[in-house]
Amino acid sequence: MGKVHGSLARAGKVKGQTPKVAKAEDKKKKRTGRAKKRILYTRRFVNAVATFGKRRMNPSPNSK
């Protein structure tokens, strides 16, 4: 048997002293794999409005 790092009296110290955060409302699970790629495709190419120049991922509100 090897030696234990630190005394076992302090086991779980950090977890015990962190404040409890209430669970958020149950969220709908994200799609994965093929289904996620499908959503990305429709978002980028099907729903996209034809604009000149680069397609911006997160345009600023005052830009055109």
Predicted model as a PDB file, atoms N, CA, C, CB and O in Angstrom, pLDDT in the B-factor column:
MODEL        1                                                                  
ATOM      1  N   MET A   1       0.838  -1.190   0.000  1.00 61.00           N  
ATOM      2  CA  MET A   1       0.000   0.000   0.000  1.00 61.00           C  
ATOM      3  C   MET A   1       0.875   1.242   0.000  1.00 61.00           C  
ATOM      4  CB  MET A   1      -0.949   0.004   1.214  1.00 61.00           C  
ATOM      5  O   MET A   1       1.847   1.330   0.751  1.00 61.00           O  
ATOM      6  N   GLY A   2       0.526   2.195  -0.842  1.00 69.00           N  
ATOM      7  CA  GLY A   2       1.256   3.452  -0.881  1.00 69.00           C  
ATOM      8  C   GLY A   2       0.730   4.409   0.172  1.00 69.00           C  
ATOM      9  O   GLY A   2      -0.305   4.177   0.797  1.00 69.00           O  
ATOM     10  N   LYS A   3       1.459   5.471   0.347  1.00 75.00           N  
ATOM     11  CA  LYS A   3       1.037   6.490   1.324  1.00 75.00           C  
ATOM     12  C   LYS A   3      -0.028   7.386   0.696  1.00 75.00           C  
ATOM     13  CB  LYS A   3       2.257   7.345   1.807  1.00 75.00           C  
ATOM     14  O   LYS A   3      -0.077   7.539  -0.524  1.00 75.00           O  
ATOM     15  N   VAL A   4      -0.875   7.974   1.531  1.00 73.00           N  
ATOM     16  CA  VAL A   4      -1.941   8.861   1.072  1.00 73.00           C  
ATOM     17  C   VAL A   4      -1.427  10.297   1.132  1.00 73.00           C  
ATOM     18  CB  VAL A   4      -3.240   8.688   1.937  1.00 73.00           C  
ATOM     19  O   VAL A   4      -0.821  10.703   2.124  1.00 73.00           O  
ATOM     20  N   HIS A   5      -1.666  11.048   0.089  1.00 73.00           N  
ATOM     21  CA  HIS A   5      -1.265  12.466   0.082  1.00 73.00           C  
ATOM     22  C   HIS A   5      -2.268  13.257   0.895  1.00 73.00           C  
ATOM     23  CB  HIS A   5      -1.171  13.029  -1.376  1.00 73.00           C  
ATOM     24  O   HIS A   5      -3.435  13.349   0.515  1.00 73.00           O  
ATOM     25  N   GLY A   6      -1.840  13.827   2.002  1.00 74.00           N  
ATOM     26  CA  GLY A   6      -2.736  14.599   2.860  1.00 74.00           C  
ATOM     27  C   GLY A   6      -3.573  13.674   3.719  1.00 74.00           C  
ATOM     28  O   GLY A   6      -3.709  12.485   3.434  1.00 74.00           O  
ATOM     29  N   SER A   7      -4.133  14.244   4.775  1.00 81.00           N  
ATOM     30  CA  SER A   7      -4.947  13.416   5.668  1.00 81.00           C  
ATOM     31  C   SER A   7      -6.337  13.212   5.084  1.00 81.00           C  
ATOM     32  CB  SER A   7      -5.046  14.057   7.063  1.00 81.00           C  
ATOM     33  O   SER A   7      -6.840  14.067   4.355  1.00 81.00           O  
ATOM     34  N   LEU A   8      -6.947  12.103   5.396  1.00 83.00           N  
ATOM     35  CA  LEU A   8      -8.287  11.808   4.883  1.00 83.00           C  
ATOM     36  C   LEU A   8      -9.357  12.629   5.575  1.00 83.00           C  
ATOM     37  CB  LEU A   8      -8.596  10.337   5.042  1.00 83.00           C  
ATOM     38  O   LEU A   8     -10.515  12.620   5.157  1.00 83.00           O  
ATOM     39  N   ALA A   9      -8.980  13.344   6.639  1.00 85.00           N  
ATOM     40  CA  ALA A   9      -9.938  14.211   7.326  1.00 85.00           C  
ATOM     41  C   ALA A   9     -10.342  15.386   6.435  1.00 85.00           C  
ATOM     42  CB  ALA A   9      -9.344  14.726   8.650  1.00 85.00           C  
ATOM     43  O   ALA A   9     -11.438  15.929   6.569  1.00 85.00           O  
ATOM     44  N   ARG A  10      -9.443  15.772   5.523  1.00 85.00           N  
ATOM     45  CA  ARG A  10      -9.727  16.911   4.645  1.00 85.00           C  
ATOM     46  C   ARG A  10     -10.338  16.485   3.315  1.00 85.00           C  
ATOM     47  CB  ARG A  10      -8.458  17.696   4.389  1.00 85.00           C  
ATOM     48  O   ARG A  10     -10.478  17.315   2.416  1.00 85.00           O  
ATOM     49  N   ALA A  11     -10.698  15.241   3.170  1.00 86.00           N  
ATOM     50  CA  ALA A  11     -11.254  14.757   1.903  1.00 86.00           C  
ATOM     51  C   ALA A  11     -12.585  15.448   1.605  1.00 86.00           C  
ATOM     52  CB  ALA A  11     -11.443  13.223   1.943  1.00 86.00           C  
ATOM     53  O   ALA A  11     -13.461  15.515   2.467  1.00 86.00           O  
ATOM     54  N   GLY A  12     -12.727  15.952   0.403  1.00 88.00           N  
ATOM     55  CA  GLY A  12     -13.966  16.628  -0.001  1.00 88.00           C  
ATOM     56  C   GLY A  12     -14.088  18.035   0.516  1.00 88.00           C  
ATOM     57  O   GLY A  12     -15.193  18.575   0.556  1.00 88.00           O  
ATOM     58  N   LYS A  13     -12.978  18.661   0.918  1.00 90.00           N  
ATOM     59  CA  LYS A  13     -13.005  20.007   1.503  1.00 90.00           C  
ATOM     60  C   LYS A  13     -13.536  21.039   0.504  1.00 90.00           C  
ATOM     61  CB  LYS A  13     -11.599  20.409   1.975  1.00 90.00           C  
ATOM     62  O   LYS A  13     -14.436  21.814   0.828  1.00 90.00           O  
ATOM     63  N   VAL A  14     -12.985  21.046  -0.687  1.00 91.00           N  
ATOM     64  CA  VAL A  14     -13.350  22.062  -1.668  1.00 91.00           C  
ATOM     65  C   VAL A  14     -14.799  21.897  -2.119  1.00 91.00           C  
ATOM     66  CB  VAL A  14     -12.412  21.995  -2.875  1.00 91.00           C  
ATOM     67  O   VAL A  14     -15.538  22.876  -2.220  1.00 91.00           O  
ATOM     68  N   LYS A  15     -15.204  20.652  -2.389  1.00 91.00           N  
ATOM     69  CA  LYS A  15     -16.581  20.413  -2.829  1.00 91.00           C  
ATOM     70  C   LYS A  15     -17.573  20.824  -1.748  1.00 91.00           C  
ATOM     71  CB  LYS A  15     -16.782  18.933  -3.196  1.00 91.00           C  
ATOM     72  O   LYS A  15     -18.650  21.344  -2.039  1.00 91.00           O  
ATOM     73  N   GLY A  16     -17.192  20.584  -0.498  1.00 91.00           N  
ATOM     74  CA  GLY A  16     -18.079  20.945   0.610  1.00 91.00           C  
ATOM     75  C   GLY A  16     -18.256  22.441   0.790  1.00 91.00           C  
ATOM     76  O   GLY A  16     -19.321  22.893   1.208  1.00 91.00           O  
ATOM     77  N   GLN A  17     -17.214  23.221   0.475  1.00 93.00           N  
ATOM     78  CA  GLN A  17     -17.305  24.658   0.736  1.00 93.00           C  
ATOM     79  C   GLN A  17     -17.764  25.483  -0.465  1.00 93.00           C  
ATOM     80  CB  GLN A  17     -15.976  25.162   1.193  1.00 93.00           C  
ATOM     81  O   GLN A  17     -17.944  26.695  -0.344  1.00 93.00           O  
ATOM     82  N   THR A  18     -17.957  24.850  -1.615  1.00 92.00           N  
ATOM     83  CA  THR A  18     -18.469  25.605  -2.755  1.00 92.00           C  
ATOM     84  C   THR A  18     -19.976  25.761  -2.615  1.00 92.00           C  
ATOM     85  CB  THR A  18     -18.110  24.908  -4.095  1.00 92.00           C  
ATOM     86  O   THR A  18     -20.664  24.826  -2.206  1.00 92.00           O  
ATOM     87  N   PRO A  19     -20.498  26.957  -2.958  1.00 94.00           N  
ATOM     88  CA  PRO A  19     -21.943  27.183  -2.807  1.00 94.00           C  
ATOM     89  C   PRO A  19     -22.749  26.338  -3.791  1.00 94.00           C  
ATOM     90  CB  PRO A  19     -22.273  28.667  -3.006  1.00 94.00           C  
ATOM     91  O   PRO A  19     -22.342  26.129  -4.934  1.00 94.00           O  
ATOM     92  N   LYS A  20     -23.886  25.864  -3.326  1.00 92.00           N  
ATOM     93  CA  LYS A  20     -24.757  25.029  -4.153  1.00 92.00           C  
ATOM     94  C   LYS A  20     -25.490  25.906  -5.143  1.00 92.00           C  
ATOM     95  CB  LYS A  20     -25.759  24.229  -3.285  1.00 92.00           C  
ATOM     96  O   LYS A  20     -26.111  26.898  -4.762  1.00 92.00           O  
ATOM     97  N   VAL A  21     -25.420  25.545  -6.413  1.00 90.00           N  
ATOM     98  CA  VAL A  21     -26.111  26.287  -7.457  1.00 90.00           C  
ATOM     99  C   VAL A  21     -27.289  25.436  -7.920  1.00 90.00           C  
ATOM    100  CB  VAL A  21     -25.148  26.638  -8.652  1.00 90.00           C  
ATOM    101  O   VAL A  21     -27.130  24.257  -8.235  1.00 90.00           O  
ATOM    102  N   ALA A  22     -28.472  26.047  -7.958  1.00 89.00           N  
ATOM    103  CA  ALA A  22     -29.671  25.316  -8.359  1.00 89.00           C  
ATOM    104  C   ALA A  22     -29.580  24.918  -9.819  1.00 89.00           C  
ATOM    105  CB  ALA A  22     -30.930  26.157  -8.113  1.00 89.00           C  
ATOM    106  O   ALA A  22     -29.041  25.663 -10.638  1.00 89.00           O  
ATOM    107  N   LYS A  23     -30.108  23.743 -10.150  1.00 84.00           N  
ATOM    108  CA  LYS A  23     -30.089  23.271 -11.531  1.00 84.00           C  
ATOM    109  C   LYS A  23     -30.984  24.154 -12.380  1.00 84.00           C  
ATOM    110  CB  LYS A  23     -30.538  21.796 -11.620  1.00 84.00           C  
ATOM    111  O   LYS A  23     -32.051  24.583 -11.940  1.00 84.00           O  
ATOM    112  N   ALA A  24     -30.538  24.422 -13.605  1.00 81.00           N  
ATOM    113  CA  ALA A  24     -31.320  25.230 -14.532  1.00 81.00           C  
ATOM    114  C   ALA A  24     -32.502  24.413 -15.058  1.00 81.00           C  
ATOM    115  CB  ALA A  24     -30.437  25.733 -15.704  1.00 81.00           C  
ATOM    116  O   ALA A  24     -32.573  23.198 -14.873  1.00 81.00           O  
ATOM    117  N   GLU A  25     -33.409  25.105 -15.707  1.00 84.00           N  
ATOM    118  CA  GLU A  25     -34.557  24.424 -16.311  1.00 84.00           C  
ATOM    119  C   GLU A  25     -34.046  23.410 -17.337  1.00 84.00           C  
ATOM    120  CB  GLU A  25     -35.536  25.451 -16.980  1.00 84.00           C  
ATOM    121  O   GLU A  25     -33.003  23.618 -17.959  1.00 84.00           O  
ATOM    122  N   ASP A  26     -34.777  22.328 -17.507  1.00 83.00           N  
ATOM    123  CA  ASP A  26     -34.326  21.297 -18.438  1.00 83.00           C  
ATOM    124  C   ASP A  26     -34.339  21.843 -19.864  1.00 83.00           C  
ATOM    125  CB  ASP A  26     -35.216  20.035 -18.332  1.00 83.00           C  
ATOM    126  O   ASP A  26     -35.371  22.271 -20.379  1.00 83.00           O  
ATOM    127  N   LYS A  27     -33.157  21.813 -20.484  1.00 84.00           N  
ATOM    128  CA  LYS A  27     -32.998  22.315 -21.839  1.00 84.00           C  
ATOM    129  C   LYS A  27     -33.155  21.184 -22.834  1.00 84.00           C  
ATOM    130  CB  LYS A  27     -31.637  22.995 -22.012  1.00 84.00           C  
ATOM    131  O   LYS A  27     -32.926  20.018 -22.513  1.00 84.00           O  
ATOM    132  N   LYS A  28     -33.549  21.542 -24.041  1.00 88.00           N  
ATOM    133  CA  LYS A  28     -33.653  20.562 -25.106  1.00 88.00           C  
ATOM    134  C   LYS A  28     -32.242  20.172 -25.515  1.00 88.00           C  
ATOM    135  CB  LYS A  28     -34.467  21.117 -26.318  1.00 88.00           C  
ATOM    136  O   LYS A  28     -31.371  21.034 -25.633  1.00 88.00           O  
ATOM    137  N   LYS A  29     -32.008  18.886 -25.733  1.00 91.00           N  
ATOM    138  CA  LYS A  29     -30.645  18.460 -26.052  1.00 91.00           C  
ATOM    139  C   LYS A  29     -30.263  18.904 -27.456  1.00 91.00           C  
ATOM    140  CB  LYS A  29     -30.508  16.932 -25.921  1.00 91.00           C  
ATOM    141  O   LYS A  29     -31.098  18.977 -28.357  1.00 91.00           O  
ATOM    142  N   LYS A  30     -28.960  19.201 -27.617  1.00 93.00           N  
ATOM    143  CA  LYS A  30     -28.445  19.640 -28.913  1.00 93.00           C  
ATOM    144  C   LYS A  30     -28.346  18.429 -29.834  1.00 93.00           C  
ATOM    145  CB  LYS A  30     -27.054  20.343 -28.763  1.00 93.00           C  
ATOM    146  O   LYS A  30     -28.104  17.306 -29.392  1.00 93.00           O  
ATOM    147  N   ARG A  31     -28.538  18.684 -31.108  1.00 94.00           N  
ATOM    148  CA  ARG A  31     -28.408  17.601 -32.081  1.00 94.00           C  
ATOM    149  C   ARG A  31     -26.941  17.355 -32.373  1.00 94.00           C  
ATOM    150  CB  ARG A  31     -29.172  17.928 -33.383  1.00 94.00           C  
ATOM    151  O   ARG A  31     -26.119  18.268 -32.290  1.00 94.00           O  
ATOM    152  N   THR A  32     -26.619  16.123 -32.714  1.00 96.00           N  
ATOM    153  CA  THR A  32     -25.231  15.767 -32.969  1.00 96.00           C  
ATOM    154  C   THR A  32     -25.102  15.054 -34.305  1.00 96.00           C  
ATOM    155  CB  THR A  32     -24.682  14.888 -31.840  1.00 96.00           C  
ATOM    156  O   THR A  32     -26.081  14.567 -34.871  1.00 96.00           O  
ATOM    157  N   GLY A  33     -23.876  15.006 -34.790  1.00 96.00           N  
ATOM    158  CA  GLY A  33     -23.579  14.242 -35.992  1.00 96.00           C  
ATOM    159  C   GLY A  33     -24.210  14.818 -37.236  1.00 96.00           C  
ATOM    160  O   GLY A  33     -24.118  16.019 -37.491  1.00 96.00           O  
ATOM    161  N   ARG A  34     -24.853  13.963 -38.012  1.00 97.00           N  
ATOM    162  CA  ARG A  34     -25.439  14.340 -39.288  1.00 97.00           C  
ATOM    163  C   ARG A  34     -26.505  15.418 -39.121  1.00 97.00           C  
ATOM    164  CB  ARG A  34     -26.035  13.122 -39.969  1.00 97.00           C  
ATOM    165  O   ARG A  34     -26.588  16.340 -39.932  1.00 97.00           O  
ATOM    166  N   ALA A  35     -27.310  15.307 -38.087  1.00 97.00           N  
ATOM    167  CA  ALA A  35     -28.409  16.246 -37.881  1.00 97.00           C  
ATOM    168  C   ALA A  35     -27.889  17.661 -37.622  1.00 97.00           C  
ATOM    169  CB  ALA A  35     -29.285  15.787 -36.713  1.00 97.00           C  
ATOM    170  O   ALA A  35     -28.486  18.634 -38.083  1.00 97.00           O  
ATOM    171  N   LYS A  36     -26.780  17.778 -36.887  1.00 96.00           N  
ATOM    172  CA  LYS A  36     -26.197  19.091 -36.606  1.00 96.00           C  
ATOM    173  C   LYS A  36     -25.657  19.709 -37.889  1.00 96.00           C  
ATOM    174  CB  LYS A  36     -25.075  18.978 -35.550  1.00 96.00           C  
ATOM    175  O   LYS A  36     -25.838  20.902 -38.130  1.00 96.00           O  
ATOM    176  N   LYS A  37     -24.989  18.894 -38.719  1.00 96.00           N  
ATOM    177  CA  LYS A  37     -24.467  19.386 -39.997  1.00 96.00           C  
ATOM    178  C   LYS A  37     -25.609  19.884 -40.876  1.00 96.00           C  
ATOM    179  CB  LYS A  37     -23.671  18.279 -40.727  1.00 96.00           C  
ATOM    180  O   LYS A  37     -25.468  20.877 -41.590  1.00 96.00           O  
ATOM    181  N   ARG A  38     -26.724  19.194 -40.817  1.00 95.00           N  
ATOM    182  CA  ARG A  38     -27.890  19.567 -41.613  1.00 95.00           C  
ATOM    183  C   ARG A  38     -28.414  20.933 -41.194  1.00 95.00           C  
ATOM    184  CB  ARG A  38     -28.994  18.514 -41.477  1.00 95.00           C  
ATOM    185  O   ARG A  38     -28.745  21.766 -42.038  1.00 95.00           O  
ATOM    186  N   ILE A  39     -28.488  21.158 -39.876  1.00 93.00           N  
ATOM    187  CA  ILE A  39     -28.938  22.447 -39.359  1.00 93.00           C  
ATOM    188  C   ILE A  39     -27.984  23.563 -39.778  1.00 93.00           C  
ATOM    189  CB  ILE A  39     -29.059  22.399 -37.831  1.00 93.00           C  
ATOM    190  O   ILE A  39     -28.419  24.640 -40.186  1.00 93.00           O  
ATOM    191  N   LEU A  40     -26.668  23.294 -39.673  1.00 91.00           N  
ATOM    192  CA  LEU A  40     -25.678  24.292 -40.078  1.00 91.00           C  
ATOM    193  C   LEU A  40     -25.815  24.637 -41.557  1.00 91.00           C  
ATOM    194  CB  LEU A  40     -24.263  23.788 -39.788  1.00 91.00           C  
ATOM    195  O   LEU A  40     -25.723  25.803 -41.940  1.00 91.00           O  
ATOM    196  N   TYR A  41     -26.035  23.618 -42.383  1.00 91.00           N  
ATOM    197  CA  TYR A  41     -26.184  23.841 -43.824  1.00 91.00           C  
ATOM    198  C   TYR A  41     -27.372  24.741 -44.105  1.00 91.00           C  
ATOM    199  CB  TYR A  41     -26.346  22.507 -44.567  1.00 91.00           C  
ATOM    200  O   TYR A  41     -27.265  25.705 -44.862  1.00 91.00           O  
ATOM    201  N   THR A  42     -28.511  24.424 -43.491  1.00 90.00           N  
ATOM    202  CA  THR A  42     -29.707  25.233 -43.743  1.00 90.00           C  
ATOM    203  C   THR A  42     -29.526  26.656 -43.230  1.00 90.00           C  
ATOM    204  CB  THR A  42     -30.934  24.593 -43.088  1.00 90.00           C  
ATOM    205  O   THR A  42     -29.992  27.607 -43.858  1.00 90.00           O  
ATOM    206  N   ARG A  43     -28.859  26.804 -42.106  1.00 86.00           N  
ATOM    207  CA  ARG A  43     -28.641  28.132 -41.538  1.00 86.00           C  
ATOM    208  C   ARG A  43     -27.725  28.973 -42.425  1.00 86.00           C  
ATOM    209  CB  ARG A  43     -28.048  28.016 -40.134  1.00 86.00           C  
ATOM    210  O   ARG A  43     -27.951  30.169 -42.604  1.00 86.00           O  
ATOM    211  N   ARG A  44     -26.680  28.333 -42.983  1.00 84.00           N  
ATOM    212  CA  ARG A  44     -25.678  29.080 -43.744  1.00 84.00           C  
ATOM    213  C   ARG A  44     -26.058  29.318 -45.193  1.00 84.00           C  
ATOM    214  CB  ARG A  44     -24.377  28.361 -43.697  1.00 84.00           C  
ATOM    215  O   ARG A  44     -25.812  30.402 -45.724  1.00 84.00           O  
ATOM    216  N   PHE A  45     -26.652  28.327 -45.845  1.00 83.00           N  
ATOM    217  CA  PHE A  45     -26.831  28.427 -47.284  1.00 83.00           C  
ATOM    218  C   PHE A  45     -28.287  28.531 -47.735  1.00 83.00           C  
ATOM    219  CB  PHE A  45     -26.207  27.254 -47.933  1.00 83.00           C  
ATOM    220  O   PHE A  45     -28.562  29.180 -48.744  1.00 83.00           O  
ATOM    221  N   VAL A  46     -29.208  27.923 -47.034  1.00 83.00           N  
ATOM    222  CA  VAL A  46     -30.600  27.925 -47.470  1.00 83.00           C  
ATOM    223  C   VAL A  46     -31.309  29.174 -46.983  1.00 83.00           C  
ATOM    224  CB  VAL A  46     -31.326  26.674 -46.968  1.00 83.00           C  
ATOM    225  O   VAL A  46     -31.961  29.861 -47.771  1.00 83.00           O  
ATOM    226  N   ASN A  47     -31.194  29.483 -45.693  1.00 78.00           N  
ATOM    227  CA  ASN A  47     -31.874  30.644 -45.131  1.00 78.00           C  
ATOM    228  C   ASN A  47     -31.134  31.948 -45.394  1.00 78.00           C  
ATOM    229  CB  ASN A  47     -32.055  30.459 -43.654  1.00 78.00           C  
ATOM    230  O   ASN A  47     -31.697  33.025 -45.196  1.00 78.00           O  
ATOM    231  N   ALA A  48     -29.860  31.868 -45.844  1.00 69.00           N  
ATOM    232  CA  ALA A  48     -29.037  33.062 -45.996  1.00 69.00           C  
ATOM    233  C   ALA A  48     -29.603  33.986 -47.060  1.00 69.00           C  
ATOM    234  CB  ALA A  48     -27.605  32.680 -46.345  1.00 69.00           C  
ATOM    235  O   ALA A  48     -29.992  33.552 -48.144  1.00 69.00           O  
ATOM    236  N   VAL A  49     -29.640  35.267 -46.726  1.00 64.00           N  
ATOM    237  CA  VAL A  49     -30.079  36.274 -47.675  1.00 64.00           C  
ATOM    238  C   VAL A  49     -28.873  36.618 -48.536  1.00 64.00           C  
ATOM    239  CB  VAL A  49     -30.666  37.548 -46.954  1.00 64.00           C  
ATOM    240  O   VAL A  49     -27.766  36.770 -48.019  1.00 64.00           O  
ATOM    241  N   ALA A  50     -29.076  36.741 -49.838  1.00 62.00           N  
ATOM    242  CA  ALA A  50     -27.962  37.015 -50.745  1.00 62.00           C  
ATOM    243  C   ALA A  50     -27.427  38.418 -50.496  1.00 62.00           C  
ATOM    244  CB  ALA A  50     -28.399  36.856 -52.220  1.00 62.00           C  
ATOM    245  O   ALA A  50     -28.092  39.407 -50.802  1.00 62.00           O  
ATOM    246  N   THR A  51     -26.217  38.500 -49.936  1.00 61.00           N  
ATOM    247  CA  THR A  51     -25.572  39.783 -49.689  1.00 61.00           C  
ATOM    248  C   THR A  51     -24.197  39.755 -50.315  1.00 61.00           C  
ATOM    249  CB  THR A  51     -25.485  40.094 -48.170  1.00 61.00           C  
ATOM    250  O   THR A  51     -23.611  38.686 -50.488  1.00 61.00           O  
ATOM    251  N   PHE A  52     -23.677  40.925 -50.658  1.00 65.00           N  
ATOM    252  CA  PHE A  52     -22.351  40.968 -51.270  1.00 65.00           C  
ATOM    253  C   PHE A  52     -21.289  40.879 -50.184  1.00 65.00           C  
ATOM    254  CB  PHE A  52     -22.166  42.257 -52.110  1.00 65.00           C  
ATOM    255  O   PHE A  52     -21.548  41.202 -49.024  1.00 65.00           O  
ATOM    256  N   GLY A  53     -20.108  40.446 -50.560  1.00 67.00           N  
ATOM    257  CA  GLY A  53     -18.992  40.378 -49.627  1.00 67.00           C  
ATOM    258  C   GLY A  53     -19.028  39.140 -48.762  1.00 67.00           C  
ATOM    259  O   GLY A  53     -19.638  38.130 -49.112  1.00 67.00           O  
ATOM    260  N   LYS A  54     -18.357  39.240 -47.616  1.00 72.00           N  
ATOM    261  CA  LYS A  54     -18.237  38.106 -46.715  1.00 72.00           C  
ATOM    262  C   LYS A  54     -19.522  37.858 -45.945  1.00 72.00           C  
ATOM    263  CB  LYS A  54     -17.095  38.323 -45.753  1.00 72.00           C  
ATOM    264  O   LYS A  54     -20.300  38.777 -45.687  1.00 72.00           O  
ATOM    265  N   ARG A  55     -19.729  36.603 -45.583  1.00 73.00           N  
ATOM    266  CA  ARG A  55     -20.846  36.252 -44.712  1.00 73.00           C  
ATOM    267  C   ARG A  55     -20.340  36.369 -43.287  1.00 73.00           C  
ATOM    268  CB  ARG A  55     -21.404  34.804 -45.016  1.00 73.00           C  
ATOM    269  O   ARG A  55     -19.395  35.677 -42.905  1.00 73.00           O  
ATOM    270  N   ARG A  56     -20.953  37.230 -42.502  1.00 74.00           N  
ATOM    271  CA  ARG A  56     -20.496  37.470 -41.136  1.00 74.00           C  
ATOM    272  C   ARG A  56     -21.214  36.532 -40.183  1.00 74.00           C  
ATOM    273  CB  ARG A  56     -20.727  38.938 -40.727  1.00 74.00           C  
ATOM    274  O   ARG A  56     -22.434  36.380 -40.251  1.00 74.00           O  
ATOM    275  N   MET A  57     -20.446  35.898 -39.285  1.00 75.00           N  
ATOM    276  CA  MET A  57     -21.039  34.977 -38.320  1.00 75.00           C  
ATOM    277  C   MET A  57     -21.822  35.726 -37.256  1.00 75.00           C  
ATOM    278  CB  MET A  57     -19.959  34.121 -37.668  1.00 75.00           C  
ATOM    279  O   MET A  57     -22.912  35.309 -36.865  1.00 75.00           O  
ATOM    280  N   ASN A  58     -21.260  36.837 -36.789  1.00 77.00           N  
ATOM    281  CA  ASN A  58     -21.921  37.595 -35.715  1.00 77.00           C  
ATOM    282  C   ASN A  58     -21.831  39.086 -36.047  1.00 77.00           C  
ATOM    283  CB  ASN A  58     -21.266  37.291 -34.312  1.00 77.00           C  
ATOM    284  O   ASN A  58     -21.004  39.798 -35.478  1.00 77.00           O  
ATOM    285  N   PRO A  59     -22.685  39.565 -36.973  1.00 72.00           N  
ATOM    286  CA  PRO A  59     -22.572  40.961 -37.384  1.00 72.00           C  
ATOM    287  C   PRO A  59     -22.990  41.912 -36.285  1.00 72.00           C  
ATOM    288  CB  PRO A  59     -23.405  41.212 -38.615  1.00 72.00           C  
ATOM    289  O   PRO A  59     -23.867  41.609 -35.476  1.00 72.00           O  
ATOM    290  N   SER A  60     -22.346  43.072 -36.269  1.00 76.00           N  
ATOM    291  CA  SER A  60     -22.732  44.082 -35.281  1.00 76.00           C  
ATOM    292  C   SER A  60     -24.082  44.658 -35.673  1.00 76.00           C  
ATOM    293  CB  SER A  60     -21.659  45.211 -35.174  1.00 76.00           C  
ATOM    294  O   SER A  60     -24.407  44.704 -36.859  1.00 76.00           O  
ATOM    295  N   PRO A  61     -24.885  45.102 -34.694  1.00 73.00           N  
ATOM    296  CA  PRO A  61     -26.259  45.524 -34.982  1.00 73.00           C  
ATOM    297  C   PRO A  61     -26.371  46.726 -35.932  1.00 73.00           C  
ATOM    298  CB  PRO A  61     -26.947  45.856 -33.698  1.00 73.00           C  
ATOM    299  O   PRO A  61     -27.360  46.855 -36.653  1.00 73.00           O  
ATOM    300  N   ASN A  62     -25.346  47.613 -35.933  1.00 75.00           N  
ATOM    301  CA  ASN A  62     -25.446  48.799 -36.766  1.00 75.00           C  
ATOM    302  C   ASN A  62     -24.846  48.605 -38.161  1.00 75.00           C  
ATOM    303  CB  ASN A  62     -24.768  49.950 -36.081  1.00 75.00           C  
ATOM    304  O   ASN A  62     -24.903  49.523 -38.980  1.00 75.00           O  
ATOM    305  N   SER A  63     -24.274  47.432 -38.449  1.00 67.00           N  
ATOM    306  CA  SER A  63     -23.717  47.192 -39.774  1.00 67.00           C  
ATOM    307  C   SER A  63     -24.824  46.769 -40.732  1.00 67.00           C  
ATOM    308  CB  SER A  63     -22.609  46.120 -39.716  1.00 67.00           C  
ATOM    309  O   SER A  63     -25.891  46.320 -40.313  1.00 67.00           O  
ATOM    310  N   LYS A  64     -24.548  46.922 -42.035  1.00 57.00           N  
ATOM    311  CA  LYS A  64     -25.577  46.593 -43.034  1.00 57.00           C  
ATOM    312  C   LYS A  64     -25.302  45.290 -43.710  1.00 57.00           C  
ATOM    313  CB  LYS A  64     -25.682  47.675 -44.070  1.00 57.00           C  
ATOM    314  O   LYS A  64     -26.070  44.868 -44.574  1.00 57.00           O  
TER     315      LYS A  64                                                      
ENDMDL                                                                          
END                                                                             
